[in-house]
Amino acid sequence: MATLGDIGVSALINILTAFAFLLAFALLRIQPINDRVYFPKWYINGGRTSPRRGGNFVAKFVNLNCMTYLTFLNWMPQALKMSETEIINHAGLDSAVFLRIYTLGVKIFVPITVVALLILIPVNVSSGTLFFLRKELVVSDIDKLSISNVRPESIRFFVHIGLEYLFTIWICYMLYKEYDNVARMRLHFLASQRRRAEQFTVVVRNVPQMSGHSISDSVDHFFKTNHPDHYLCHQAVYNANKFAKLVRKRDRLQNWLDYNQLKFERHPEKRPTKKAGFLGLWGERVDSIDFYKHQIKEFDKKMALERQKVLKDPKSILPVAFVSFKSRWGAAVCAQTQQSKNPTLWLTNWAPEPRDVYWRNLAIPFVSLTIRKLIISLSVFALVFFYMIPIAFVQSLANLEGLERVAPFLRPVIELKFIKSFLQGFLPGLALKIFLYILPTILMIMSKIEGHIALSTLERRASAKYYYFMLVNVFLGSIVTGTAFEQLHSFLHQSPTQIPRTIGVSIPMKATFFITYIMVDGWAGIASEILRLKPLVIFHLKNMFLVKTERDREKAMDPGSVDYPETLPSLQLYFLLGIVYAVVTPILLPFILVFFAFAYLVYRHQIINVYNPQYESGAAFWPHVHSRIIASLLISQLLLMGLLSTKKAANSTPLLVILPILTLAFHKYCKNRFEPAFRKYPLEEAMAKDIMDRTTEPDLNLKAFLADAYLHPIFRTFEEEELVEVRVDKVRVDRQQSYADNAPTSDLSSPSPPHEVYHSTSPPHHSYQPTSPPQDVYYHGSTPQYAYNFSSPPHYGYHYEAEP
């Protein structure tokens, strides 16, 4: 069991590591050669130019201004200067609400920490029951600060119960206020948006095949019949997955060709060569440039054949369509109502914004989605229990004294003072962090297999899986597995009636492990986030071997967006630890508080200067955040009830029974009061915006605006005459609507809306370049203020997986 000294060693290691990362970041960020790595957001928005354009040769790589080295920590106050409104304009509502989760953590845990440290620690320390159990159980100095140190049947448990009520009331109050504020922000955000394609569009899935009619004809007839006054046009969805795969392969070949041509330009005396066999490992040695040119030529032929197949084969049209309406009101009615007597046909939902569509999943048959979800659910269940094995090993490291009793032959190695402190104070948290490193990627792949068709939905589902994993394995698994190792000797030599009491006393003892985990993941881990070591290395490698043009350099510096599938579950784990241990072992709370404050500062800087959101959901993830904090409250209450039941606190424990009931009632109220703002779009709001549009722009050509909104990015490579076959004609809009409607336009799969009916409101993704000038300039792609200026032409925001 880690002692206070071991925790001190861990704290020292993690503080020094975090400081080293921060110092390295502060020095690297001011070097001109790294400017695009640490400020890519401003380059994308057009608000920053390269410092390498002027000055002498050395100044293009190294900052020669000595004064900047004296103010290298000025990034901290600068990160706090931008107001929340400015952050929304700069990075979108998702980013602003994401930061509010950290401020919520600070608001919740500052008063809880003060009260718990001032009241509970004196109550726990002065009891001293672990002194009498030290020969039976593995205990540490930190355990003497926990509820485990309070004697059974003690009247002091009324203090813990009273504070559990107080903390629950305070957390519920803060959650209510925050839910109210975020819901207001979302509604204001939606009301402030200018015209966007997804406001007028729904996605229709499981379109029935009518004999003698194409899918496009069926869609056109159905909506002209059932929505005669509001239906405008539709765009069919093509299965172009194979074509997209060819495009991705061709892009990789083009990258290799660019690399070899650049290499030859730098060393013209020698042409680059390669082996023509598998992976370049064997075969005849050939000229690399000629080889890749030939490969690209062959791929162009294959792509031409596949393109014609997509255009001409009726089977390539999927039973999915994007249907656009003349008004937001008409779209809202269609998206939020049942269209057919058969509830499994003509399924409508809000279309995600174009850049939020995950095109690859659009070709998955609707009938297979349920089977896919069942298989993935079983797979996640198996994965959780598979990970119990490494978790058990990590927990054995967390308590070497307990392991010595089971395996005494290891004692000579681990008895060395420094090794012992290192293993107990630092290694357990680091080992668990390493085991969890690849998990988010695995869970994202599982979510894609489930068939979700919006990137925002994929990330929310992956986030949910990761949260359940963290809850079962990292939290419950650490407690159960650790308890089994620590108390094995005691279990084998005591009466079975005493085992529940032993477990009850042992649960708070895992606080030492969680403290080390918080310091590794929440202190050093957050510091490594701001250093961006991996993107730094990748950018310079690409810049050295692949970059030939300014567009290549922009691709190389693409920063991506906040990693919600990993970050949100980790955040919710910290809420869980803080809420559970607030009454049980309050000494853990200062470590939690440092994490929330430090992470807020770091992510504020990253959102302002680095990350470029891939989509904008209008804070659609907030109901999940709220629900999981409520779940943390319930877990803490049930855990405390179980703990007190082992302490023979028969007089005080029943007082906790009402608390989970009150918490669930509060959650139900919040769900009914605020969640509709995240699930549905009010008809009143839709009509108001429609009236405003008709007043300010009575001659607006809405069909031209919507024409290419959901045209798959693959079709950008098609010739103009081919595009007429796959899109709504935006030039000859005066022709019969049936002609325009029957022109299929989307390509890859059925672009379905987010599974949870969130009205997608993402800001323009500035990192993607339009392939043709917009017909109506509703925003300029370089302006950084896009959270409230959202009428971007639909061609701008596509998630184009074929790009490297």
C-alpha angles and dihedrals in degrees: 000000000000114000129209087266092055090049088050091053090049092048091050093049093048095044091050090046092049091047091050091051092048092047092049090049093049091053098041095048094061094053112102093223090061098044095106091051097054100033106032093132091065093048090052091049092047092241097118137047128202114274088211094075095084138036131045126317096268092048090060089067108024130042106240095183104106093194092066090061090059091055098040092129094058090104089082099063090037090057089058098048100078113087123227092254090053091049090053090051091044103041109006137255094286090062094046093050091045088059090049089064089065093046088048088055091052093047092049100044104038095072092034091053093049094048095043095049094046097045112021102043094057089046092051099042096050094058102062103189093146089066088072094045099046092104093052101040137039104247137167139199091265091056088060088064092055136081088264088077093062114100119246116266090017119157087222090082088077086069091056092047092048091051091047088058091045094049092046092052091048094048092047090049092052092045091051093050092046094047089051092049094047092047090051091048091051095049091047090047093053092044091051095053121107123223115314132174097240091058089069100033137081128184117233119204135187094028107186119239111241118206112256093008133094123234089253092053091048093052092047094049095045096052095040087055100043101030102029097152099045109029112109111168143313139222121219121225121235128203101234098151092123092049090049090052090053090050092053092050091048091051090054090051089049090053091053091048091050090049094052094044090051090048091052092048090055093046107026092167091074129038115218118250138191140183112263095216131094111321089344091286099120143358135075116336110241139175106279097213094050091043095055093042089055092047091051091049090053091049091051089058092050091048092051091054093046091047091056090048091054092049099044107031112089089204090066089070109093127215089253132091142176107233119197127200135205092243142024088241092059092048092049092052092049096044094050102042138068111258104194141037085239104068091204094062132071093016110188132194138155111287114239116241110276096255090049094061115109096212098190093067096050093088094058110113111248093228091061095056095085092051091047092051092049092051093047091048090055090046092052090049090053092045092054092056093041089059090055087082098063090037089058090051092050090051091053087059090050090065114032093169089060090047091050091060090054096038108023093172089076092060099095092056100045098039092079104111101230095041090048093051091045094049095047100036104039115007100065094058092043093049092051090048090053093049089052095047099092096034099090090055091051092049092048090053089051091051090052090052088054087067105242111163103202123072091220091055091047091054094047092050092047088048091053092051091049091050093053089048092051091047096050102034108025097036110023093025093052091051097045097040094042092049091052092055096042098046101035093107093046092048092055094051106043141069115277089237089065096055096085089053091050092051091047091054092044100054095075089050090074088072088091091060093046091050090057090046092051091051094049098042102026101038111026092025093055091047089054088052092064093045091062092199096165095049089045093056094042092050094052092046091052091043090053100045110021112024114103103144138031089256090056089052091052090053091048092054096046101140099194120212138284109301096240097172090063104026100051096051090047089052091050090050089058090051088050093050093047095048096044096046097039090093099021103049110358094180087081093064099080090056090052091048093052089052095053094047095044095043091049091056094046097046091045088058092045094049092048097045110017123022122076110196114240092205140355119232098174093245091305090158095065098090088058092050091050093047094051093050087052088050088053089054092051092048091051092050094048091045092052091049091052091046094050091047088063089051094062089243093151093151097051106032096072088062089071095056094084094050099075089047092053091046092053090048089053091050092050090051093051091046092054094040103046112012097078087068087064097042108041140034113231115239088217091060092044093052092047092054092045091053090049091051093050090049098048099034110024093162097049114144098219095176091058090049092052097039100102099019096117100024106136113247090238089069090060086082092056124101118256094251090053092050090061088066095055107035142054106270106249097183103051094045091145092069123097111301090228091063092052093044094051092057103099115219118172119077128188110048140324106303101219126188126249107291089233106061099248117156099236112227109169125165119241113283098233095190092073117081121220115239093211133024114267119257092222118027103221095158137002114246094226101053113110093208102082108128093089099022099069112148094111116164107260095240092071106067115059129137096225108192092186091071115094 
